[in-house]
Amino acid sequence: MTCFDRRTERVGRRDLAGSTRVVAILGVVAVVVVVLAMLRGPGSRPLTRDGEVGGGGSAAGEAVSAGSSQGVEQRVKPRLASRGGGSGASGAAAIVADKVVAYAQGRRQVVETLARRLNVEVPPAVGDFFAAVESGNWREVKAQFHAVSSQVGGPGAAAGMAALLPAIKEAYAVAEAREAWPAEDLLAYGQDVLAALKPGMVYVGGSRWGSAIPSLMNETSGEGRAVLLDQTMMSEPGYVEYLAAMYGDRMTTLTAEDAERARGGYAAREKERARENGAGSGGNAPAPGGGASEIAENLMLALLWKNPGMTVAMEKPVPGSALYELATPMGPIFEVRAPAAAGENPGPVTTAAQAEQTVRYWQDTVAKLQSAPETEEMATQRRTMADMALTQAQMLASRSLNVEAELTYRTAIDIAPMALEPVDELARFLHGAGREPEAQQVLDAYLNRNPGKESEVGVLRSRLGGPGR
């Protein structure tokens, strides 16, 4: 009997796939199919040095200068890399290094082409920055980035210069990802995200790694480009111009007027909130991060409105937001469906079958991580992946898919046994369901794995209303 079956039986809900025996068989078959797919990839073509089937260079420069005629629908999804096989650690590092060089060259072309269009002169520091990224010297990359960002994005920069900054920031984030991530895990994560995308889907990254790594893999796969947006930069000046240059041939892009309306709408709401709270005109200014997040969401909604046939995948929609209410888990990311038309019954946003697929995805992830070496870098990546699983568990719980939510909470703990947040969330979930003894057992198990954390766990117990023993 699989882990899925044992836990499902323990929480006492309906069998998700009929009888327990059928679920066990299906679970084993699913794992075997996933493993075989990962080992073989599409067809029987070999894995190239680029870490993809059929390798190639960056398409970013061509997209800006001439526009790509190849639709996203024709893109062949990349195979999933095996952590334990293929090129090995040193081979993976070489693949990532080559990809970063190709990506930097592509983004350098983007900057130069945009500068010509906008009739602005590219500062020499920009060339020095891209040369540093290509060299792989992280210390030099950081130094050059701070020098160039102050010139391109500073208050005294020439008009139009802000549109160059997104490409520079993307190259910097890719170089940082190369420095921070084990190469094999970087390749596997990026390929997981791209493989989850449906044909024609637009992907919106919501964090540094969730934007940079898929962008690196996407631009250097040689198999056609998906449309990748960075939600963390959408509210910045110049980003709408950058999007128009990158993807104007693929969709109806945003305008400067759209950006102004998004900022104006946010500012108006903040004034209204301040008035309702009696803060007056000079008090309770909103936090900059919150403002950027809301403006970015407004721009995403405007983009959906302008492209009614577009399907969107997001790394991490903000809980409680309009996009969150339209999203459902899909592999390591979320699919955002189009709003229902007036009078139309949209049905459940997340079905039981989709919830079950989410559980199995994260249980497969746990199985893959069991063979990974325990390094400091791996511990960081485990926490990142656990946070992704935790976000999906919270969404399932918010939609009363409680069995699947609990199982996903538990896999988040299995992914990062040292992390406290998944333990806290599961304990609160169980406490809210009236299962206080089980909530305390979760906390006890965390202490057994992480001795010396008594004070932290005591705080969690007090939040649950229990003794801080």
N, C-alpha and C positions, 0 to 999 in steps of 0.2 A: 504494500500500500504506500502511495506517495505521500510526501509532506503535505501536499494540497489536500489529499483525502483525510489524513489524520486530523488536520486542523479544522477542516470543514465538519467532520464528525464531532469534534470537541465543542464547537460553538453551536451545534444542534440545529442547523438550518437545512433546507431542502438540499438534496444531492444536486450539484450544478450540472451534471450530465447524465442523469438517470440513476442507475444503481452504482454503488461504490465500486464494484468490480469493473463496470464499464469505464468509470472515470479513471481508475488506475491504469487500464489498458490504454485509454486515449492519452493520458498524461505521458506514459512511456513512449508511445508512438510520436507524440508531439516533440518530445525532447530529441528523439532519434532523428526526426525529420529536420529539426533546427540544426543539429550538429552536422548532419550530412550536407545541408545547404551551406553551412559556414565553410566546410572543408572543400566543397566542390565549386561553389559560386555558380554564376550563370553558365550553363553549358558545361564544357570541359576545358575552357580556355585557361591557360596558366596565368598566375599572378605575376605581373611585370614588376620592374624595379620601381615604378611609380606607386606601387601598392594598390593598383586598380587592374581591372581587366581591360587591356588595351591602351593604357597610359597616354600621356600627352602633356602639352604645356598649358599655360594660362590663356584664357580667352578674354580676359578683362579688357585689355587694351583694344582688341578688335571690336568688342562690344561698343565701346565709347566712340571709336573713330568711324566705324562703318555700320554698326548694328548687326546683330546676329540673325540670320535667316533660319536657323535651326530652332524649332519650337521645343519647349520643355517636354512636350508630350513624347518626343522621339528619344529622350534621354534614357540610356540603359542604366539601371541602378547598379551601383558598385557592389561587389561581393563583400561579405563580412570577413574581416581578417581573423585568423585564429591566433589567439594569444600564445599558444604553445608551439606553433609550427611556423612554416614559411621561412622568412628571412632571418628570424632570430632578432635579439636585441640590437646588435650592432648593425644588422641589415636594415632594421626599422629606423634606426637613428639616421642612417644615410638617406633613406627614402624621405624622411621628414625634412632633413637638411636641403635636399634637392627641391622639395616642394616649396619650402620657405623662399629659396632663391627665385624660383619661377614666379611665386606670388608677388614678391617684392618688385620684380621686373614688370609684371603686369600692372601693379598699382602705380609704379613710376610712369608708365605710359598713360594711365588714366589721368594723373596729375598734369602731365605735359599737354595732353589733348584738351582737358578742361581749361587750362590756362590760356591756350590759344583761342578757344571759343569765347572766353570771358575777357580776353585782351588784358591779362595781367601777367606780370613778369614773375617767374618762379625764382625765389631766393636761392643762392648757391647752397645754403644749409639743407635744402630739401634733397639735393643730390647726395650730399654727405650722409644724410640720414639713411637713404635707401642703400647706399654703399655699405653702411654699417650693418644693416639688416642682412644683406647678402653675405657679408663676411662671417656672420654668426657670432660676433663678439658682443655679448650681451651688455657688458659695461659701456661699450662705445655706443650701442643702440640707445641705451637710456640717456646718455649724455646728449647725443645728437637729437633725440626726440624732444627733450626739454628746450633745446635751442631753437628747433624749427617750429614747435608749436607756439612759442611766444611770438615769433615773427608772423606766422600765417594766421593764427587765431587771436592775436593780441588786439587790444583796443585801437592801436594805431595802424592796423593792417589795411591795405587798399581794398576798395569795394570789390566784391567778387572773390576775394582771397579765401573767405570762409568755406567756399564750396570745395576747396582743395583739401581741407583738413580731414574730412571723413576717410578718404583713401589713405592718408598718412596714419591716422589712428588705427585703421584696420591692419595695416602692415605692422605697426608696433604691437598690437594685440597678438598677432600671429607669431611674431618673434618671441613675445613673452610666453606664449603657450608652448613653444618649442623648449624654452628654458625650464618651464614649470612642470610639464607633463612627461612621464615615461613615454618613449616614442611609440611603443606597441599600443599603449592605451590611448594615445592621441589618435592614432590611425583607426583603432577599433571604434572609438566613440564617434569620430567624424563619419565613418562609414555607417554606423548604426543609425545616425540621424538621417543621412541621405537615403538610406535604404528604406526608412519608414515613410518617406514622402511618396504620395500618390502622383501619377503623371499630371503635370500642369500645376502642381501645388506651389504656393509661395510660402517660404519658411521665414519666420520672424524670430530671431534670437533675442532672448531677454536678459542675458548675462554676458559677462566678458568671454567666458569659454564657450558658452552656447551659441555665440555669434562667430567668434574667431575660428574655432576649429572646423565647423561645417563649411565656413567660407573658404578656408584653406583647401579642404578636400574638394569642394565644389569647383573651384577655379583651376585646379591642377589635375582634374581627373581625365580630361581629354575626351569626355563622353557627352558633351553638351552641358550647358549651364542651367541650373535651377535659379529661380529668383530668390535671393537671400537678402533680407532686410535686418537692420540692427535697431531694435526698439530702444536701446539705451541712447542712441544718437538721434532719434527722429525729431526730438524737440530742439535740436541745436540749429543755429543759423547756418544756412548753406546746405543742409542735408537734403532738402527737397530738390535743389538744383542738381545735387550729386545723383539722386535717384533718377531724375529725368535723363541725365546723361547715360547712366548705367543701363536703365531698363525702359527707356521711353519707347523702344521698339517692341516691348513685350506686354505693356499694359498702359492704361491711362494713369499717369502719375500725378502726384500732388503739385500744387502751385504755391507761390508765395502767399497768395490770398488765403489758401487753405490753412497755411501755417499761422497767419495772423488771426484768422477766425478761431483756431484752436487755442491760441494764447489768450485772445480776448475773452473767449468763453470761460476759460479757467479763471482769469482775473475777475470777471464779473461774478462768478460763483463764490470766489473767496471774499469779495466785498459783501455779498449777501450773507454769507456765513458769519462774517465779522459783525454785521449789523444785527443779525438775529441773536448773537451771543453778547451784544451790548459792548463790543470791543471798541467801537468808534473807528475813525479812519486811520489811527496811528498804531493800533495794537494787534497782537496775535498774527503776525505775518506768517504765511504758510511756509513750511519747510521746502527748500529748493528741490529735494528729491521727489517729494510728493507732487509738486507742480510739474516736474518733467515727466513723471509717470502718467499723470492725467492728460497732459498735452499729447504725449505719444499715443495714448489710447484713442483720443479724439481724432488724431491723424489716421490711425489704423481704421477706425470706423468710417472716416471719409474715403479712404482708399477702397474699402469694401463696397461702399455706396457707388463709387465711380466705376467699379469693375464687378457688376452683378454676377457674372459667371465664375468669378475667381474663388478658388478654395484655398484656405490658409491653414498652415500649421504653425504653432507657437511653442516656444520652449517652456514658458512659464507665465500664463496669464495671471493678472493680479486678482486674488480672491475678492469676490463681491462686485467686480467690474462687469460691464456689459459683455466684454469679450469672454470673461470667465463663464458667464451664464450660457454662452454659445459653444463652449469648448468641451471636449471629451478626450480622455487619455488615448494615445495612439503610439505604441512602442515607448520610447523614452521621452516623447514630446506630446503635444496636444493638437487635435484637429478642431478648427473653428468652423462651424457650419454657418451658412447664410441665414439671416433672420427670416422667420416665416412671414409670408405675406398676410395681409389683413384677412381675418376670417379663416385662415388655414390652421389646421391642427398639426403642430410640428411633431408630436409624439415625444417620447423620452429623449433627452439629450444624450444620455449614456444608457445603453441597453445592458441586460445581464450578460449577453455574450461578449460585449466589449469589455465589461468589467472582468470577466473570467480571463480574457486574453491579457489584460493588464497584469493580473496575478501571475500568470504563467511567464510573461515576459520577465518580470523581476525575479521569479524563482530561477529561471534560466540564467539570469545575470549572476545570482548568488553562486550557481554551480560553476560558472566560468571563473569567478573570482577565487574559488577555492584553491586553484593551482597557481595563482599569482604570488610572487615573492612579497614578503612583508617588508617594505621599505618605507622611508619617510614620505617619499613621493606617492607611493601607493596608498598610504593612509590618507593623504589629502584627497586623492581621487575617490577613495571609498566614501569619504564624507560628502563629496560633491554628488556622487551617484545616490547615496542614501537620501540626500535632500531632494533629489528628483523623485525618488520613490515616495517619499513622505508627502510631497505636494500632490501626487496622484492619489494617495490614500485619503488625504483630506478631502479631495474632490469627491471620491466615491462615498465617503461618509456623509458629505453634505447632501448626497442624492439618495440616502437611505439604502445604499448597497453595502450593508454592514458586514456581511461575511467577507466579501472581497476587500472591503476597506481594512478589516482586521488582518487579513492575510498579507496585504501589502504593507501595513505598518510593521508586521513581524519580519518581512523580508528586508525592510529598511534597516531594522536592527541587525539582521544577519549580514548585511552588506558592510555596515560600520559598527561593530560591537562596542567600540570605544565612544561612540557619539551619544550624547545625553538627550538630544532633542527628540529622536524617534522613540526613545523609552518614555519620555515625558508625554508625548502625544498618545502613545498606545495606552499608557496608564490612565490618562484622562478619558480616553475613549471607553475603556472598560469600566471606569468609575461611573461615567455617564449612563452606561447600560445597566447599572446596578450590580456589577460584578466586582465588588471591592476586593475580595480575597485574591482574585486573579490579577488585579491591578497591583496589589502589594507584591505578588510573586514576580511580576515583571521587574519591579524595582529591586527586589532581592537578587534576582538573576543578574542584573546589571552590576550590583555590588560584588558579586562573586567573580565576575569577569574583570572588574576594575576596582580592586581594593584601594582604599585611601580616599574614596569619593563619598564618604559618609555624610559630610556636611551638605554637598550638592543634592544628594538623594533625600536628605532630611527636609530640604526646602520643598522638594517635589511632594513629599508625603504631607507636609503641612498644607500645601495647596489643595490636596485631595481631602483635607479635613481629618486626616488620620494622624496617629502619633509619629513624631519625628524620631523614631527609635534608632 
